Amino acid sequence: MPDHATVGGYPIIACVITADLHVLGQLQPGDTVRFSVIERADALHHLRHRQQALAQRITGWFPTRAGT
C-alpha cells in the first residue's frame, strides 16, 4: 500500500501482493500473518486469476440494454 516513502526512512521487510489484499483486509486483531517469497511473474499470475474469477462471478448481474 502507498503508506511509505520509496526512498530513505525505514526498510520495507515485506509486501502483500495485490491478489491477496482481500485476505489481509478480513483479518481480525491478533490473527497471524505469514509471508513467503514469490516472484513478480507469479504474483501477476495470481492477480489475473483473481480478476478472472471475480469477472465470472458478476457475469449476468448487469444486463445490457439492446440498442444502447
PDB file of N, CA, C, O and CB in Angstrom:
ATOM      1  N   MET A   1       0.843  -1.173   0.000  1.00  0.00           N
ATOM      2  CA  MET A   1       0.000   0.000   0.000  1.00  0.00           C
ATOM      3  C   MET A   1       0.898   1.250   0.000  1.00  0.00           C
ATOM      4  O   MET A   1       2.062   1.167   0.391  1.00  0.00           O
ATOM      5  CB  MET A   1      -0.964  -0.009   1.228  1.00  0.00           C
ATOM      6  N   PRO A   2       0.377   2.381  -0.426  1.00  0.00           N
ATOM      7  CA  PRO A   2       1.202   3.584  -0.542  1.00  0.00           C
ATOM      8  C   PRO A   2       1.355   4.341   0.776  1.00  0.00           C
ATOM      9  O   PRO A   2       1.145   5.553   0.824  1.00  0.00           O
ATOM     10  CB  PRO A   2       0.613   4.501  -1.576  1.00  0.00           C
ATOM     11  N   ASP A   3       1.718   3.637   1.836  1.00  0.00           N
ATOM     12  CA  ASP A   3       1.849   4.307   3.122  1.00  0.00           C
ATOM     13  C   ASP A   3       3.298   4.466   3.560  1.00  0.00           C
ATOM     14  O   ASP A   3       3.570   4.685   4.740  1.00  0.00           O
ATOM     15  CB  ASP A   3       1.088   3.549   4.169  1.00  0.00           C
ATOM     16  N   HIS A   4       4.228   4.358   2.619  1.00  0.00           N
ATOM     17  CA  HIS A   4       5.630   4.529   2.963  1.00  0.00           C
ATOM     18  C   HIS A   4       6.355   5.199   1.807  1.00  0.00           C
ATOM     19  O   HIS A   4       5.944   5.113   0.650  1.00  0.00           O
ATOM     20  CB  HIS A   4       6.285   3.174   3.309  1.00  0.00           C
ATOM     21  N   ALA A   5       7.436   5.863   2.153  1.00  0.00           N
ATOM     22  CA  ALA A   5       8.224   6.538   1.122  1.00  0.00           C
ATOM     23  C   ALA A   5       8.999   5.509   0.300  1.00  0.00           C
ATOM     24  O   ALA A   5       9.281   4.408   0.774  1.00  0.00           O
ATOM     25  CB  ALA A   5       9.194   7.566   1.757  1.00  0.00           C
ATOM     26  N   THR A   6       9.335   5.874  -0.926  1.00  0.00           N
ATOM     27  CA  THR A   6      10.075   4.953  -1.789  1.00  0.00           C
ATOM     28  C   THR A   6      11.577   5.064  -1.577  1.00  0.00           C
ATOM     29  O   THR A   6      12.326   4.188  -2.010  1.00  0.00           O
ATOM     30  CB  THR A   6       9.740   5.217  -3.248  1.00  0.00           C
ATOM     31  N   VAL A   7      12.025   6.111  -0.928  1.00  0.00           N
ATOM     32  CA  VAL A   7      13.455   6.272  -0.655  1.00  0.00           C
ATOM     33  C   VAL A   7      13.639   6.697   0.800  1.00  0.00           C
ATOM     34  O   VAL A   7      12.811   7.412   1.364  1.00  0.00           O
ATOM     35  CB  VAL A   7      14.098   7.318  -1.623  1.00  0.00           C
ATOM     36  N   GLY A   8      14.737   6.244   1.393  1.00  0.00           N
ATOM     37  CA  GLY A   8      15.066   6.656   2.746  1.00  0.00           C
ATOM     38  C   GLY A   8      14.107   6.111   3.777  1.00  0.00           C
ATOM     39  O   GLY A   8      13.217   5.320   3.466  1.00  0.00           O
ATOM     40  N   GLY A   9      14.299   6.540   4.995  1.00  0.00           N
ATOM     41  CA  GLY A   9      13.394   6.127   6.052  1.00  0.00           C
ATOM     42  C   GLY A   9      13.694   4.734   6.557  1.00  0.00           C
ATOM     43  O   GLY A   9      14.853   4.402   6.805  1.00  0.00           O
ATOM     44  N   TYR A  10      12.692   3.929   6.711  1.00  0.00           N
ATOM     45  CA  TYR A  10      12.831   2.604   7.283  1.00  0.00           C
ATOM     46  C   TYR A  10      12.825   1.533   6.199  1.00  0.00           C
ATOM     47  O   TYR A  10      12.270   1.750   5.122  1.00  0.00           O
ATOM     48  CB  TYR A  10      11.719   2.344   8.287  1.00  0.00           C
ATOM     49  N   PRO A  11      13.437   0.374   6.470  1.00  0.00           N
ATOM     50  CA  PRO A  11      13.446  -0.697   5.470  1.00  0.00           C
ATOM     51  C   PRO A  11      12.070  -1.357   5.349  1.00  0.00           C
ATOM     52  O   PRO A  11      11.347  -1.486   6.337  1.00  0.00           O
ATOM     53  CB  PRO A  11      14.504  -1.750   5.828  1.00  0.00           C
ATOM     54  N   ILE A  12      11.725  -1.764   4.157  1.00  0.00           N
ATOM     55  CA  ILE A  12      10.477  -2.481   3.908  1.00  0.00           C
ATOM     56  C   ILE A  12      10.810  -3.964   3.957  1.00  0.00           C
ATOM     57  O   ILE A  12      11.560  -4.456   3.114  1.00  0.00           O
ATOM     58  CB  ILE A  12       9.824  -2.073   2.523  1.00  0.00           C
ATOM     59  N   ILE A  13      10.261  -4.685   4.934  1.00  0.00           N
ATOM     60  CA  ILE A  13      10.622  -6.081   5.099  1.00  0.00           C
ATOM     61  C   ILE A  13       9.703  -7.039   4.345  1.00  0.00           C
ATOM     62  O   ILE A  13      10.071  -8.188   4.101  1.00  0.00           O
ATOM     63  CB  ILE A  13      10.618  -6.426   6.549  1.00  0.00           C
ATOM     64  N   ALA A  14       8.508  -6.570   3.976  1.00  0.00           N
ATOM     65  CA  ALA A  14       7.580  -7.446   3.264  1.00  0.00           C
ATOM     66  C   ALA A  14       6.483  -6.609   2.607  1.00  0.00           C
ATOM     67  O   ALA A  14       6.206  -5.487   3.032  1.00  0.00           O
ATOM     68  CB  ALA A  14       6.963  -8.496   4.228  1.00  0.00           C
ATOM     69  N   CYS A  15       5.874  -7.161   1.582  1.00  0.00           N
ATOM     70  CA  CYS A  15       4.733  -6.543   0.902  1.00  0.00           C
ATOM     71  C   CYS A  15       3.688  -7.617   0.647  1.00  0.00           C
ATOM     72  O   CYS A  15       4.018  -8.793   0.497  1.00  0.00           O
ATOM     73  CB  CYS A  15       5.167  -5.855  -0.437  1.00  0.00           C
ATOM     74  N   VAL A  16       2.456  -7.215   0.600  1.00  0.00           N
ATOM     75  CA  VAL A  16       1.358  -8.124   0.275  1.00  0.00           C
ATOM     76  C   VAL A  16       1.027  -7.928  -1.194  1.00  0.00           C
ATOM     77  O   VAL A  16       0.845  -6.798  -1.648  1.00  0.00           O
ATOM     78  CB  VAL A  16       0.099  -7.869   1.185  1.00  0.00           C
ATOM     79  N   ILE A  17       0.949  -9.037  -1.950  1.00  0.00           N
ATOM     80  CA  ILE A  17       0.610  -8.916  -3.371  1.00  0.00           C
ATOM     81  C   ILE A  17      -0.847  -8.476  -3.502  1.00  0.00           C
ATOM     82  O   ILE A  17      -1.681  -8.773  -2.647  1.00  0.00           O
ATOM     83  CB  ILE A  17       0.850 -10.267  -4.123  1.00  0.00           C
ATOM     84  N   THR A  18      -1.131  -7.772  -4.574  1.00  0.00           N
ATOM     85  CA  THR A  18      -2.468  -7.227  -4.801  1.00  0.00           C
ATOM     86  C   THR A  18      -3.543  -8.306  -4.751  1.00  0.00           C
ATOM     87  O   THR A  18      -4.637  -8.074  -4.237  1.00  0.00           O
ATOM     88  CB  THR A  18      -2.519  -6.515  -6.138  1.00  0.00           C
ATOM     89  N   ALA A  19      -3.229  -9.486  -5.287  1.00  0.00           N
ATOM     90  CA  ALA A  19      -4.216 -10.571  -5.321  1.00  0.00           C
ATOM     91  C   ALA A  19      -4.620 -11.034  -3.924  1.00  0.00           C
ATOM     92  O   ALA A  19      -5.674 -11.650  -3.770  1.00  0.00           O
ATOM     93  CB  ALA A  19      -3.665 -11.749  -6.106  1.00  0.00           C
ATOM     94  N   ASP A  20      -3.815 -10.756  -2.906  1.00  0.00           N
ATOM     95  CA  ASP A  20      -4.114 -11.205  -1.549  1.00  0.00           C
ATOM     96  C   ASP A  20      -4.579 -10.097  -0.612  1.00  0.00           C
ATOM     97  O   ASP A  20      -4.787 -10.350   0.575  1.00  0.00           O
ATOM     98  CB  ASP A  20      -2.911 -11.853  -0.969  1.00  0.00           C
ATOM     99  N   LEU A  21      -4.746  -8.888  -1.110  1.00  0.00           N
ATOM    100  CA  LEU A  21      -5.172  -7.790  -0.237  1.00  0.00           C
ATOM    101  C   LEU A  21      -6.533  -8.052   0.401  1.00  0.00           C
ATOM    102  O   LEU A  21      -6.781  -7.639   1.534  1.00  0.00           O
ATOM    103  CB  LEU A  21      -5.220  -6.490  -1.021  1.00  0.00           C
ATOM    104  N   HIS A  22      -7.417  -8.740  -0.327  1.00  0.00           N
ATOM    105  CA  HIS A  22      -8.734  -9.029   0.232  1.00  0.00           C
ATOM    106  C   HIS A  22      -8.629  -9.940   1.453  1.00  0.00           C
ATOM    107  O   HIS A  22      -9.427  -9.826   2.383  1.00  0.00           O
ATOM    108  CB  HIS A  22      -9.631  -9.672  -0.829  1.00  0.00           C
ATOM    109  N   VAL A  23      -7.656 -10.837   1.454  1.00  0.00           N
ATOM    110  CA  VAL A  23      -7.450 -11.727   2.596  1.00  0.00           C
ATOM    111  C   VAL A  23      -6.942 -10.917   3.786  1.00  0.00           C
ATOM    112  O   VAL A  23      -7.423 -11.081   4.907  1.00  0.00           O
ATOM    113  CB  VAL A  23      -6.451 -12.867   2.241  1.00  0.00           C
ATOM    114  N   LEU A  24      -5.983 -10.055   3.540  1.00  0.00           N
ATOM    115  CA  LEU A  24      -5.423  -9.222   4.601  1.00  0.00           C
ATOM    116  C   LEU A  24      -6.500  -8.334   5.220  1.00  0.00           C
ATOM    117  O   LEU A  24      -6.502  -8.107   6.430  1.00  0.00           O
ATOM    118  CB  LEU A  24      -4.273  -8.360   4.056  1.00  0.00           C
ATOM    119  N   GLY A  25      -7.403  -7.839   4.403  1.00  0.00           N
ATOM    120  CA  GLY A  25      -8.463  -6.968   4.889  1.00  0.00           C
ATOM    121  C   GLY A  25      -9.488  -7.664   5.760  1.00  0.00           C
ATOM    122  O   GLY A  25     -10.245  -6.995   6.463  1.00  0.00           O
ATOM    123  N   GLN A  26      -9.535  -8.980   5.735  1.00  0.00           N
ATOM    124  CA  GLN A  26     -10.502  -9.741   6.533  1.00  0.00           C
ATOM    125  C   GLN A  26      -9.932 -10.242   7.855  1.00  0.00           C
ATOM    126  O   GLN A  26     -10.654 -10.851   8.645  1.00  0.00           O
ATOM    127  CB  GLN A  26     -11.007 -10.912   5.736  1.00  0.00           C
ATOM    128  N   LEU A  27      -8.641  -9.994   8.110  1.00  0.00           N
ATOM    129  CA  LEU A  27      -8.025 -10.479   9.341  1.00  0.00           C
ATOM    130  C   LEU A  27      -8.555  -9.728  10.556  1.00  0.00           C
ATOM    131  O   LEU A  27      -8.901  -8.548  10.483  1.00  0.00           O
ATOM    132  CB  LEU A  27      -6.506 -10.345   9.263  1.00  0.00           C
ATOM    133  N   GLN A  28      -8.607 -10.433  11.653  1.00  0.00           N
ATOM    134  CA  GLN A  28      -9.026  -9.859  12.923  1.00  0.00           C
ATOM    135  C   GLN A  28      -7.784  -9.506  13.739  1.00  0.00           C
ATOM    136  O   GLN A  28      -6.715 -10.065  13.497  1.00  0.00           O
ATOM    137  CB  GLN A  28      -9.946 -10.842  13.705  1.00  0.00           C
ATOM    138  N   PRO A  29      -7.905  -8.596  14.694  1.00  0.00           N
ATOM    139  CA  PRO A  29      -6.768  -8.308  15.567  1.00  0.00           C
ATOM    140  C   PRO A  29      -6.283  -9.591  16.244  1.00  0.00           C
ATOM    141  O   PRO A  29      -7.077 -10.368  16.776  1.00  0.00           O
ATOM    142  CB  PRO A  29      -7.151  -7.250  16.628  1.00  0.00           C
ATOM    143  N   GLY A  30      -4.980  -9.794  16.214  1.00  0.00           N
ATOM    144  CA  GLY A  30      -4.397 -10.990  16.822  1.00  0.00           C
ATOM    145  C   GLY A  30      -4.203 -12.143  15.856  1.00  0.00           C
ATOM    146  O   GLY A  30      -3.526 -13.115  16.193  1.00  0.00           O
ATOM    147  N   ASP A  31      -4.781 -12.064  14.657  1.00  0.00           N
ATOM    148  CA  ASP A  31      -4.578 -13.114  13.664  1.00  0.00           C
ATOM    149  C   ASP A  31      -3.114 -13.141  13.233  1.00  0.00           C
ATOM    150  O   ASP A  31      -2.431 -12.117  13.249  1.00  0.00           O
ATOM    151  CB  ASP A  31      -5.502 -12.901  12.442  1.00  0.00           C
ATOM    152  N   THR A  32      -2.649 -14.310  12.852  1.00  0.00           N
ATOM    153  CA  THR A  32      -1.269 -14.487  12.420  1.00  0.00           C
ATOM    154  C   THR A  32      -1.159 -14.258  10.919  1.00  0.00           C
ATOM    155  O   THR A  32      -2.006 -14.707  10.147  1.00  0.00           O
ATOM    156  CB  THR A  32      -0.756 -15.891  12.791  1.00  0.00           C
ATOM    157  N   VAL A  33      -0.108 -13.554  10.516  1.00  0.00           N
ATOM    158  CA  VAL A  33       0.185 -13.318   9.101  1.00  0.00           C
ATOM    159  C   VAL A  33       1.534 -13.956   8.806  1.00  0.00           C
ATOM    160  O   VAL A  33       2.506 -13.730   9.526  1.00  0.00           O
ATOM    161  CB  VAL A  33       0.189 -11.778   8.751  1.00  0.00           C
ATOM    162  N   ARG A  34       1.590 -14.753   7.746  1.00  0.00           N
ATOM    163  CA  ARG A  34       2.842 -15.382   7.351  1.00  0.00           C
ATOM    164  C   ARG A  34       3.160 -14.979   5.927  1.00  0.00           C
ATOM    165  O   ARG A  34       2.324 -15.133   5.037  1.00  0.00           O
ATOM    166  CB  ARG A  34       2.767 -16.923   7.487  1.00  0.00           C
ATOM    167  N   PHE A  35       4.346 -14.471   5.703  1.00  0.00           N
ATOM    168  CA  PHE A  35       4.781 -14.057   4.381  1.00  0.00           C
ATOM    169  C   PHE A  35       5.650 -15.130   3.761  1.00  0.00           C
ATOM    170  O   PHE A  35       6.326 -15.878   4.468  1.00  0.00           O
ATOM    171  CB  PHE A  35       5.534 -12.730   4.447  1.00  0.00           C
ATOM    172  N   SER A  36       5.632 -15.207   2.439  1.00  0.00           N
ATOM    173  CA  SER A  36       6.533 -16.105   1.719  1.00  0.00           C
ATOM    174  C   SER A  36       7.032 -15.380   0.478  1.00  0.00           C
ATOM    175  O   SER A  36       6.394 -14.450  -0.017  1.00  0.00           O
ATOM    176  CB  SER A  36       5.821 -17.450   1.338  1.00  0.00           C
ATOM    177  N   VAL A  37       8.167 -15.815  -0.009  1.00  0.00           N
ATOM    178  CA  VAL A  37       8.771 -15.201  -1.190  1.00  0.00           C
ATOM    179  C   VAL A  37       8.002 -15.649  -2.428  1.00  0.00           C
ATOM    180  O   VAL A  37       7.666 -16.824  -2.574  1.00  0.00           O
ATOM    181  CB  VAL A  37      10.281 -15.575  -1.309  1.00  0.00           C
ATOM    182  N   ILE A  38       7.730 -14.699  -3.313  1.00  0.00           N
ATOM    183  CA  ILE A  38       7.035 -15.008  -4.559  1.00  0.00           C
ATOM    184  C   ILE A  38       7.644 -14.146  -5.659  1.00  0.00           C
ATOM    185  O   ILE A  38       7.961 -12.976  -5.441  1.00  0.00           O
ATOM    186  CB  ILE A  38       5.487 -14.762  -4.432  1.00  0.00           C
ATOM    187  N   GLU A  39       7.800 -14.724  -6.817  1.00  0.00           N
ATOM    188  CA  GLU A  39       8.328 -13.991  -7.968  1.00  0.00           C
ATOM    189  C   GLU A  39       7.258 -13.041  -8.508  1.00  0.00           C
ATOM    190  O   GLU A  39       6.063 -13.292  -8.355  1.00  0.00           O
ATOM    191  CB  GLU A  39       8.799 -14.972  -9.080  1.00  0.00           C
ATOM    192  N   ARG A  40       7.690 -11.964  -9.130  1.00  0.00           N
ATOM    193  CA  ARG A  40       6.754 -10.986  -9.690  1.00  0.00           C
ATOM    194  C   ARG A  40       5.818 -11.632 -10.714  1.00  0.00           C
ATOM    195  O   ARG A  40       4.622 -11.342 -10.731  1.00  0.00           O
ATOM    196  CB  ARG A  40       7.524  -9.828 -10.341  1.00  0.00           C
ATOM    197  N   ALA A  41       6.356 -12.501 -11.561  1.00  0.00           N
ATOM    198  CA  ALA A  41       5.528 -13.167 -12.570  1.00  0.00           C
ATOM    199  C   ALA A  41       4.432 -14.010 -11.924  1.00  0.00           C
ATOM    200  O   ALA A  41       3.307 -14.054 -12.422  1.00  0.00           O
ATOM    201  CB  ALA A  41       6.396 -14.046 -13.473  1.00  0.00           C
ATOM    202  N   ASP A  42       4.755 -14.675 -10.821  1.00  0.00           N
ATOM    203  CA  ASP A  42       3.751 -15.475 -10.114  1.00  0.00           C
ATOM    204  C   ASP A  42       2.702 -14.582  -9.464  1.00  0.00           C
ATOM    205  O   ASP A  42       1.518 -14.921  -9.455  1.00  0.00           O
ATOM    206  CB  ASP A  42       4.419 -16.361  -9.051  1.00  0.00           C
ATOM    207  N   ALA A  43       3.125 -13.446  -8.922  1.00  0.00           N
ATOM    208  CA  ALA A  43       2.179 -12.508  -8.319  1.00  0.00           C
ATOM    209  C   ALA A  43       1.203 -11.981  -9.375  1.00  0.00           C
ATOM    210  O   ALA A  43       0.006 -11.858  -9.116  1.00  0.00           O
ATOM    211  CB  ALA A  43       2.931 -11.336  -7.647  1.00  0.00           C
ATOM    212  N   LEU A  44       1.723 -11.673 -10.560  1.00  0.00           N
ATOM    213  CA  LEU A  44       0.852 -11.206 -11.643  1.00  0.00           C
ATOM    214  C   LEU A  44      -0.107 -12.301 -12.100  1.00  0.00           C
ATOM    215  O   LEU A  44      -1.261 -12.025 -12.427  1.00  0.00           O
ATOM    216  CB  LEU A  44       1.690 -10.721 -12.827  1.00  0.00           C
ATOM    217  N   HIS A  45       0.373 -13.543 -12.122  1.00  0.00           N
ATOM    218  CA  HIS A  45      -0.484 -14.676 -12.490  1.00  0.00           C
ATOM    219  C   HIS A  45      -1.633 -14.804 -11.483  1.00  0.00           C
ATOM    220  O   HIS A  45      -2.785 -14.987 -11.876  1.00  0.00           O
ATOM    221  CB  HIS A  45       0.342 -15.998 -12.549  1.00  0.00           C
ATOM    222  N   HIS A  46      -1.321 -14.710 -10.200  1.00  0.00           N
ATOM    223  CA  HIS A  46      -2.361 -14.796  -9.172  1.00  0.00           C
ATOM    224  C   HIS A  46      -3.365 -13.653  -9.307  1.00  0.00           C
ATOM    225  O   HIS A  46      -4.565 -13.852  -9.119  1.00  0.00           O
ATOM    226  CB  HIS A  46      -1.731 -14.781  -7.773  1.00  0.00           C
ATOM    227  N   LEU A  47      -2.877 -12.462  -9.630  1.00  0.00           N
ATOM    228  CA  LEU A  47      -3.767 -11.318  -9.807  1.00  0.00           C
ATOM    229  C   LEU A  47      -4.700 -11.539 -10.996  1.00  0.00           C
ATOM    230  O   LEU A  47      -5.901 -11.295 -10.887  1.00  0.00           O
ATOM    231  CB  LEU A  47      -2.954 -10.029 -10.001  1.00  0.00           C
ATOM    232  N   ARG A  48      -4.163 -11.997 -12.131  1.00  0.00           N
ATOM    233  CA  ARG A  48      -5.017 -12.271 -13.301  1.00  0.00           C
ATOM    234  C   ARG A  48      -6.059 -13.336 -12.987  1.00  0.00           C
ATOM    235  O   ARG A  48      -7.219 -13.213 -13.382  1.00  0.00           O
ATOM    236  CB  ARG A  48      -4.163 -12.718 -14.498  1.00  0.00           C
ATOM    237  N   HIS A  49      -5.643 -14.385 -12.273  1.00  0.00           N
ATOM    238  CA  HIS A  49      -6.573 -15.457 -11.904  1.00  0.00           C
ATOM    239  C   HIS A  49      -7.685 -14.903 -11.004  1.00  0.00           C
ATOM    240  O   HIS A  49      -8.853 -15.247 -11.183  1.00  0.00           O
ATOM    241  CB  HIS A  49      -5.819 -16.614 -11.187  1.00  0.00           C
ATOM    242  N   ARG A  50      -7.330 -14.061 -10.052  1.00  0.00           N
ATOM    243  CA  ARG A  50      -8.324 -13.463  -9.140  1.00  0.00           C
ATOM    244  C   ARG A  50      -9.294 -12.565  -9.913  1.00  0.00           C
ATOM    245  O   ARG A  50     -10.502 -12.603  -9.680  1.00  0.00           O
ATOM    246  CB  ARG A  50      -7.618 -12.646  -8.022  1.00  0.00           C
ATOM    247  N   GLN A  51      -8.757 -11.756 -10.834  1.00  0.00           N
ATOM    248  CA  GLN A  51      -9.604 -10.881 -11.633  1.00  0.00           C
ATOM    249  C   GLN A  51     -10.557 -11.687 -12.502  1.00  0.00           C
ATOM    250  O   GLN A  51     -11.725 -11.321 -12.635  1.00  0.00           O
ATOM    251  CB  GLN A  51      -8.752  -9.964 -12.502  1.00  0.00           C
ATOM    252  N   GLN A  52     -10.084 -12.773 -13.095  1.00  0.00           N
ATOM    253  CA  GLN A  52     -10.950 -13.618 -13.922  1.00  0.00           C
ATOM    254  C   GLN A  52     -12.037 -14.268 -13.082  1.00  0.00           C
ATOM    255  O   GLN A  52     -13.189 -14.347 -13.510  1.00  0.00           O
ATOM    256  CB  GLN A  52     -10.127 -14.696 -14.637  1.00  0.00           C
ATOM    257  N   ALA A  53     -11.683 -14.730 -11.894  1.00  0.00           N
ATOM    258  CA  ALA A  53     -12.672 -15.351 -11.014  1.00  0.00           C
ATOM    259  C   ALA A  53     -13.752 -14.348 -10.625  1.00  0.00           C
ATOM    260  O   ALA A  53     -14.935 -14.686 -10.610  1.00  0.00           O
ATOM    261  CB  ALA A  53     -11.996 -15.918  -9.756  1.00  0.00           C
ATOM    262  N   LEU A  54     -13.355 -13.121 -10.310  1.00  0.00           N
ATOM    263  CA  LEU A  54     -14.337 -12.092  -9.964  1.00  0.00           C
ATOM    264  C   LEU A  54     -15.211 -11.731 -11.153  1.00  0.00           C
ATOM    265  O   LEU A  54     -16.417 -11.533 -11.003  1.00  0.00           O
ATOM    266  CB  LEU A  54     -13.638 -10.847  -9.442  1.00  0.00           C
ATOM    267  N   ALA A  55     -14.603 -11.643 -12.345  1.00  0.00           N
ATOM    268  CA  ALA A  55     -15.369 -11.314 -13.552  1.00  0.00           C
ATOM    269  C   ALA A  55     -16.408 -12.388 -13.838  1.00  0.00           C
ATOM    270  O   ALA A  55     -17.516 -12.067 -14.268  1.00  0.00           O
ATOM    271  CB  ALA A  55     -14.433 -11.149 -14.762  1.00  0.00           C
ATOM    272  N   GLN A  56     -16.081 -13.637 -13.615  1.00  0.00           N
ATOM    273  CA  GLN A  56     -17.037 -14.725 -13.846  1.00  0.00           C
ATOM    274  C   GLN A  56     -18.189 -14.677 -12.857  1.00  0.00           C
ATOM    275  O   GLN A  56     -19.313 -15.051 -13.190  1.00  0.00           O
ATOM    276  CB  GLN A  56     -16.337 -16.074 -13.755  1.00  0.00           C
ATOM    277  N   ARG A  57     -17.915 -14.222 -11.653  1.00  0.00           N
ATOM    278  CA  ARG A  57     -18.970 -14.163 -10.640  1.00  0.00           C
ATOM    279  C   ARG A  57     -19.995 -13.090 -10.939  1.00  0.00           C
ATOM    280  O   ARG A  57     -21.163 -13.246 -10.583  1.00  0.00           O
ATOM    281  CB  ARG A  57     -18.371 -13.920  -9.280  1.00  0.00           C
ATOM    282  N   ILE A  58     -19.593 -12.004 -11.582  1.00  0.00           N
ATOM    283  CA  ILE A  58     -20.553 -10.928 -11.819  1.00  0.00           C
ATOM    284  C   ILE A  58     -21.173 -10.979 -13.207  1.00  0.00           C
ATOM    285  O   ILE A  58     -22.046 -10.169 -13.515  1.00  0.00           O
ATOM    286  CB  ILE A  58     -19.885  -9.598 -11.622  1.00  0.00           C
ATOM    287  N   THR A  59     -20.746 -11.908 -14.050  1.00  0.00           N
ATOM    288  CA  THR A  59     -21.329 -12.024 -15.372  1.00  0.00           C
ATOM    289  C   THR A  59     -22.830 -12.266 -15.244  1.00  0.00           C
ATOM    290  O   THR A  59     -23.255 -13.170 -14.525  1.00  0.00           O
ATOM    291  CB  THR A  59     -20.653 -13.158 -16.173  1.00  0.00           C
ATOM    292  N   GLY A  60     -23.613 -11.481 -15.923  1.00  0.00           N
ATOM    293  CA  GLY A  60     -25.062 -11.643 -15.874  1.00  0.00           C
ATOM    294  C   GLY A  60     -25.744 -10.795 -14.822  1.00  0.00           C
ATOM    295  O   GLY A  60     -26.968 -10.669 -14.846  1.00  0.00           O
ATOM    296  N   TRP A  61     -25.009 -10.220 -13.915  1.00  0.00           N
ATOM    297  CA  TRP A  61     -25.611  -9.389 -12.876  1.00  0.00           C
ATOM    298  C   TRP A  61     -26.035  -8.046 -13.422  1.00  0.00           C
ATOM    299  O   TRP A  61     -26.976  -7.435 -12.914  1.00  0.00           O
ATOM    300  CB  TRP A  61     -24.646  -9.195 -11.723  1.00  0.00           C
ATOM    301  N   PHE A  62     -25.348  -7.576 -14.459  1.00  0.00           N
ATOM    302  CA  PHE A  62     -25.616  -6.266 -15.011  1.00  0.00           C
ATOM    303  C   PHE A  62     -25.971  -6.401 -16.485  1.00  0.00           C
ATOM    304  O   PHE A  62     -25.122  -6.160 -17.344  1.00  0.00           O
ATOM    305  CB  PHE A  62     -24.408  -5.334 -14.819  1.00  0.00           C
ATOM    306  N   PRO A  63     -27.199  -6.779 -16.793  1.00  0.00           N
ATOM    307  CA  PRO A  63     -27.564  -6.957 -18.201  1.00  0.00           C
ATOM    308  C   PRO A  63     -27.501  -5.631 -18.964  1.00  0.00           C
ATOM    309  O   PRO A  63     -27.851  -4.573 -18.441  1.00  0.00           O
ATOM    310  CB  PRO A  63     -28.971  -7.561 -18.313  1.00  0.00           C
ATOM    311  N   THR A  64     -27.055  -5.721 -20.183  1.00  0.00           N
ATOM    312  CA  THR A  64     -27.018  -4.520 -21.021  1.00  0.00           C
ATOM    313  C   THR A  64     -28.330  -4.392 -21.770  1.00  0.00           C
ATOM    314  O   THR A  64     -29.008  -5.382 -22.045  1.00  0.00           O
ATOM    315  CB  THR A  64     -25.824  -4.563 -22.013  1.00  0.00           C
ATOM    316  N   ARG A  65     -28.676  -3.150 -22.097  1.00  0.00           N
ATOM    317  CA  ARG A  65     -29.885  -2.913 -22.866  1.00  0.00           C
ATOM    318  C   ARG A  65     -29.538  -2.917 -24.344  1.00  0.00           C
ATOM    319  O   ARG A  65     -28.535  -2.335 -24.758  1.00  0.00           O
ATOM    320  CB  ARG A  65     -30.553  -1.579 -22.459  1.00  0.00           C
ATOM    321  N   ALA A  66     -30.356  -3.564 -25.121  1.00  0.00           N
ATOM    322  CA  ALA A  66     -30.131  -3.605 -26.572  1.00  0.00           C
ATOM    323  C   ALA A  66     -30.308  -2.210 -27.157  1.00  0.00           C
ATOM    324  O   ALA A  66     -31.214  -1.471 -26.771  1.00  0.00           O
ATOM    325  CB  ALA A  66     -31.101  -4.610 -27.259  1.00  0.00           C
ATOM    326  N   GLY A  67     -29.431  -1.861 -28.091  1.00  0.00           N
ATOM    327  CA  GLY A  67     -29.552  -0.590 -28.788  1.00  0.00           C
ATOM    328  C   GLY A  67     -28.899   0.579 -28.085  1.00  0.00           C
ATOM    329  O   GLY A  67     -29.037   1.718 -28.531  1.00  0.00           O
ATOM    330  N   THR A  68     -28.181   0.324 -26.983  1.00  0.00           N
ATOM    331  CA  THR A  68     -27.503   1.435 -26.312  1.00  0.00           C
ATOM    332  C   THR A  68     -26.017   1.330 -26.458  1.00  0.00           C
ATOM    333  O   THR A  68     -25.286   2.183 -25.954  1.00  0.00           O
ATOM    334  CB  THR A  68     -27.868   1.484 -24.849  1.00  0.00           C
TER     335      THR A  68
END
